[in-house]
Amino acid sequence: MVGSAESGVVPALVAHRGAAAAFPENTLAALRAAADCGVRSIEMDVQLTADRVPVLLHDESLLRTAGIDRLVTAAVASEVCKVPVGQMQQFGDRFTGETVPLLRDALEQLDTPGLRLFIELKRHSLRAFGRRRMLAAVLPLLAGARQECVLISFDRMVLEQARQMSDLPIGWVLQEVSRQTREQVASLRPEFVFCNHLRLAAEPGALWPGAWQWVIYEVTEAGHARQLGVRGATLIESMHACRLQHELHG
């Protein structure tokens, strides 16, 4: 992070679901584009298939990204990974070859030292399979990764269990900003705290101080990113991370 409070603190960028403003989210193309544009942190969403294989998908269903009304947890990996997720309504036929990636393939695609990967464990899969089963499916894949891997989730209890099962850093995604969540953050002691910028309206001024780094999403404008940096945000998460990388860091 560069700059000062007077000149405007400039946080680093996190590519939200990869370079998702210009590429289909959570695809290998989106991840590759984010890494290529100089962003050093990339967030991706992980669900489990029916045979407990970790894949990259934000929603519990394939409907929005693939037009198929099927739960990912109800289909096996060999079926899910053949599904095109080029988001034709948004991108036309530019990305018809992009399919649901395996987490394993994403890690291999981004096998570059110096990258930080935020791996979000999605709540639908946590409910479907249980916290320990999902961790048991994901953690072995991350154990040998050359990148810095950070487990993140809205589910605080899965992060507590991750602390017991691995040495990986964790990040809690807040559902609300309140006195109670502040106390819970202090108790959990995550390395990262994620928060939607819209939830910060009730807490003007500096962000809660602590040993953690703040990651604020979904930010689309450089000026807003600088303002959040002054408040204490270390990282800004955005689907427009590549554009912001250019605007903020040249």
N, C-alpha and C positions, 0 to 999 in steps of 0.2 A: 504494500500500500504506500503511495507516495503523496506528497503535498502536505498541507498544514490546515489548521482550522481557518486561517485567514484566507489562504489561496483556494481552499476547497479540497478536502481529503478525497482521494480517489481510491475507492475499494477495488479489489480484484474481482474478476467475473467468474461466474459459474454458469455453464451452458445447461439450461433447463431442458431435460430430455434430449440433449444434444443441441445442434443448431436448428431448433424446431420451428423457427420462423420461416426458414427457407427450405427445409427438408422434412420429410415425414418423421414425426417424433419417435424416439426410442428405436430408430433403425440404425444399421451399421453406417449408412450414408450420413445420417445426422451426427453420429458420434465422430466419424472421420472428419467431417467438415469442421466441427468444433475444435478438434485437435489441430487441424491444419491452419486455422485462422489465428492461432496463438493463445487461445484460452487454455489455462492450465488446470481448470477444475471442471468436471462434467458430472451432471446428475443423471441417473437413469432409474427407471421403475422396474421392480421385479415382482412377478407373479409366479406361482407354481402351476404346472399342468397336472392333469389327473394322475400321472405317474411320477409326480413330485420332481419334475425337472424345472429348474429356474429359467424363465424366459423374460424378455423385456416387453412389458406392456403396462400402460397406466391403468386402463379401465378393467373392470372384472369381466367385461364382455368384449367380443370382437366387433360389435356393431358399429361403433363410431369410426374406427380406423379402417375396417375391412368390409363393412356392410353385411356382416354375418352375425345373426343374433344367436350367439353361442357363448356360454361361460368358458373362460380359459381353463378353469379348474375342472371342467367336465370333459375335456378333450386331452388326448395324449400328445406328447411332445412331437412325435413324428407327423401328426396331423396339424398341430398348431403352427409348426415352423414352415409349413408349405403355404400358409395363408398370406396373400399379398396385403400389405398395409401401406400402400402408396398414397392413401388419402386423396382419392381421385377428385372429390368435390373441391378440395383446396388446391391441388397441384396438377389436375388433369392426368395425362398418361405419362408424365415425366419420370415417375418412379415406380413403374409397374413391376419391376424386378425385385423390389424391396419386400422382404418377408419378415415375419416375427423372428427376431434373433434369439439364439440361446445366450444366456449370460456368459457361458464359457467362451463362445465365439466373440462376444463383445470384449472380454478381457484380452483375448488374443489379438484382436484388432487394435486395441489401444495399448499394446505391450511396449510402452515408452516410459522409461524412468523420468520422474519429474511431474507426471500427471497425478492429479488427485481425483479419485472417483467416489462420488457419493451414491451409494447403493440403497435405494428406498425399498423397504419391505412393505408391500401393500396390504392393507387391512383385510381385503376380501380373502386373500390367500391365507392370512394368519387365522381368520375365523374358520376357513374351510379345513385347514390341516393342523392348526395348533402352532403355538409359538416355537416350541422346541423342534418340531418336525421341520418347520421352515428354516430355522437356523441350521439344523443338521444338513439340509439340502444346499444351503448357500455357503456356509463357512468354509467347507473344504475347497471350494473353487477359489476363494479369496486368499487362502493360506499361502499359496505359492505365487501370488501376483507380484509383479515388479512395481506396480503403481502403489501409491498410498490409497488404501480402500477404507472408506468410512461408512459404517452402517447407520442409516437414518430411518426414522419412522414417526408417524403420529402416535403409535402405540408405545407408551412409556414402559410397559412391562416387558415387551420383547427386548427393549434396550437394556433393561436391568438383567435379563437372562443372558444377553449377549456379553455383558461384562463378566459373567460367571464362566462362559464357554470359550472366550477368546480374548486376545489382547488388542483387538481392533478398536480404534477410536469410534465414538458414537455421536450422533446428532439427533436431537429431539425436535420434531416439527410441531410447533405450538398450534393448538386449536383455538386458544384464547389468550389474551394478555390480562392477567389478574394477579392479585396478591397470592392466591393459592398456587397458580402456576409458577410464580416467582420462587415461592418456597420449594416447590417440587423440582425446579431447575437446580436450585442450590443443593438439594439433597441428591439428585441424580449425578450432578457434576459432569455433564457431557462436554466433549471438546468443542461441539458446535451447537448453536441454537438457531433454528430456522423459524421465520415468521413472515406471514403475508403482510405486505406494507399497509394494507387496509386495516389490519388489526392494531396498528400502532397509533391510530387516531386518538384512542383513549389514554395514551401514555406519551404526551408530548415531552420534548427534552431528550436528555441523554438516555440511551438504552441501559438496561440493568448492567452494572459492572460485575465482572467475575472472570474466572479463568478460561471461560469459553469464548469462542468467536461467534459473532452474530452474522447470520446469512439472511438477507431480506429479499423476498421475491414478491410478485412477478413485476419487476421494474423494467420499463421500456425507454426511459428518457435519461440522457446523460446528466442533466441538471438535477434530476431527482436522485440519481445515484450519488452525486456529490453531496447533496444535502444529508442523505442517510449516512454517508461516510463521516460527516461532521458529528452526527449523533452517536457514532460508535460502531457502525456496521463495517466489518472487515471484508465481507464478501457480498456481492450482489448477484442474485440468480435471475436469469432472464432467458427466454426463448430467442431474444435478439442479442445474445451475448457477443456474437461476432461483430455486429455493427457497433455495439457499445465498446468493445475492445478497441476498435479503430478510433472512435470518437474520444474515448477517455485516455487511451494509452498510445495512440498514434500507430 
